[in-house]
Amino acid sequence: LDDARKLRVGSPFAYAENARVYVPPRFPQPNEAAHPVMVGRASAHCAHALGGRTFVLTTTLRAMRTVAEALQGELQSLGSSLEVLVQGSAAKRSLLQRFQEGRCVLVGSASFWEGIDVPGEALQCVVIDKLPFPPPNDPLVEARVRQLKSQGRDAFNDYFVAEAAIALKQGAGRLIRTESDKGLLVLCDTRLLEKRYGARLLRALPPMTALDNGEAALAWLRELARDHEAGAAPA
């Protein structure tokens, strides 16, 4: 629209103040067998520091199962009593209801990336295993790639990265749901730091304050845990 009045209204959420984002710099590559195991272990330490209230979102069902198993094992080694809920073990509504009762970690794949609303302190940490690029062998994706190539366009930058940015925003959007929400987003994919398109994907996220080391991330979660406990204590 060339001849139109325009108004852009920003978000009312104080992302920089209330939310943190952390990309672990020393992590297996997403295609390595050790990657989902490390995602599970890292998630366990986050959930242990926070006292549960953590979502772990994976890009595939295979990774989900490996992550959940590693998460459970690491929690046991930490002496934690947190319960691990896994997509498919019960109805989606039942899993969410149990999660909101507290002391839980929920591991899910595609159906938990969007359309899930857990506001307030019930959910204060979201861990995403890797960048949600479209599956290249999907027939619709293959057709879209052929179309872009026929137009002389770069399918990776114009399609794969653009779709990953949208999906990443949807997954990250589970974290901050109201103006008072606080939390930590952990992105376990070093391509965000190493690849040229990584900076583009990070810019697509809300303006959360970036953390550069794991101890700072855990310290933020412990602070949120203390605030939660203080708020739950009887007057």
N, C-alpha and C positions, 0 to 999 in steps of 0.2 A: 504494500500500500504506500504509494508515493505521497499522496496528499491526505495525510491523516495525522491527527494528534496522537501522541504516544505517551504512555506512562509505564515505567518499569518500577514495580514495588518489590523491595528486597524482603528477605526473610526476617521475621521478628525474633528468630532464635539467635542467641549470643553464642555462636559456635566457638569462636576463638577463646572465650572465657570458660565455657562449660564442657567442651569436647576436646579430646586429644586423639591424634592418629599416629600410629607407630608401624613402621616397616622394618622388621628385623634385618639388619644388614648382612649377617652371617647365617645363611640358611641354605639348605639344599635347593637345587634348581627344581622347578615345578615338574619336570619330566623324570626326575630321579626317584627310585623306589623309596628312598629314605624320607622323601618330602612329606607324605601324609602322616608318617609316624612322628616326625618332628612337629607337625601342626598339632597333633594330639597332645604331645608333651607340653608344648608351649601353651596350649589352651588350658591344660590342667593347672599350670602355675598361675595363669591369669585368674581362673575360677577360684583357685585356692586362696589367693590374695583378696578376692572380692567377696568370698563366701557364697559362691554360686552366681546366679543372676547373669549368666553368660550364654550367648548364642554362638555356635560354631557352624558357619555356613560353608558347604563344599560345592564344587562345580559338578561332581559326578557321584553316583550312588556307590561305585566301587571305592572311591576315596572316602566317602562318608563312613563306610564300615571300618576301614583301616584306621581312620582318625578316631572313631569312637572307641575302638579296642585299645589304641595307644593312650587315649585320654583316661580311660578307666584304669589301666595299669599304672599310669603315672600318679593318679590321685591316690591309689592304694599305697604307693611308695611314699607319698607325702603324709600318709596317715589321715587322709581326708575322708569325711563321711558324706560328701556330696553325692547326689544321685545323678547318673547319666541317663538322659532320655534320648532315644534315637528314633528318627523318623521311620515309620513303618511298624514300630513295636506296639503302637496303639493308634486309635483315631487321632487325627490332627487336633481336634477340639479338646480331647482328653489330655493330650500331651501339653497343650498350652495351659489348660486349667491346672495341671499338676505343676508346671513350671512356675506359674504365678503364686503358688503356695510357698515357694522359696526353697533354698538349699539345693538347687538343681543346675545342671548344664544341659542344654538341648543341642543336639547335633542333627542338622537337617540339610537337605539338598534343595532342588529347585523350588519346591512348593513353599519353602520358608523364606525365600529371597524377597518376596513382595506380598502385599495384602495382609501382613501381620502387624497388629498394633498392640504393643505392650508398653504403655506409657509409664512414666514415673521411675521409681527406684527398682522396680521388679526386673528391669533389664538395663544393665549399665556397662556391658562389655559385649562387643560383637567381633568375632574372629572370622576372617574370610581366608580360605585356603589358597586360592590363586585367582588370577584375572579371569573373568568369565567370558572368554572369547567364544563366539559361535562355533559349534562342531563342524570342522571343514568337510566331513563326509556326509553331512546332512543334505538330502536332495535339494531342498529349498536354498540352502546356503550355496551349494554348487551352482545352481541356476543364477543366483544373484551375482556370484563371482564372474560367471560367463558374461552376464549382461554388462557389468562394469568394465570388464576387459574389452568387450566389443566397442565400448564408448571411449576407449583409450584412457581409462581412469585406473588409479591404484586401488585395487580391491582391499588390500590390507589396511591402508590408512583411511580410505573412504567408507569401508564397511566394517571390517573386523574390529578396528580400534573404536569406531563410533558406537558399535553395538556393545562392546565391552564397557565403554564409559557409562552408557545408560544402565546396564545391568549392575555395574559396580555401585552406582548411585542408589539403585533400588535396594541392594543388600545393605549398604551403609545407612540407608534411611530407616532401618529397623531401630537404630540406636537413639536418636533424638526425636522425640515425638511431641513434646510440649516445650514451652518457653523455659521451664525450670529443669528440664531433664539434663543430666550430666552423664558422661561415659567415655569409654575408650574404644576406638576402632583399631584392630590389628589386622594388617594386610600381609600375609605370609608369602609374598612374591617379590623376590629381589629384582625382577625386571622393572619394577617401578623406579628403582634407583639406577639401574644399569642401562636401560634402553632409552632411546630418544623419545619414544612414545610414552614412557613412564611418567614424565613430567606433565604431559598433556592429560593423562588419566588422573593424576593427582589434582590438577587444576580443576577438573570436572567435579570433584567432591566439594561439599560445603567447606568453608574456610576454618577447619579445625586446626588447633595448635599442634604442630608436628613435634614429636619426641624423637631423639636420636639414639637412645640406648634402652635396653631392657629394664634396667633398674629404675629409671625414671618412669617407665610405663607401670611397673609393679607398685612404685610409690604412689602414683596417682590412683591406682585401684585400691590400695590400702587406705588412702585418704577418703575415698568414696565409701569404703566399708565402715570406717569410723563414723562418718556422718550418718550413714544408714542406721548403725547401732545406736547412736545418740538419739536419733529421731524416733527409734522404736522403743527406747527405754521408757518406763512409766514415769510420769511426773512426780 
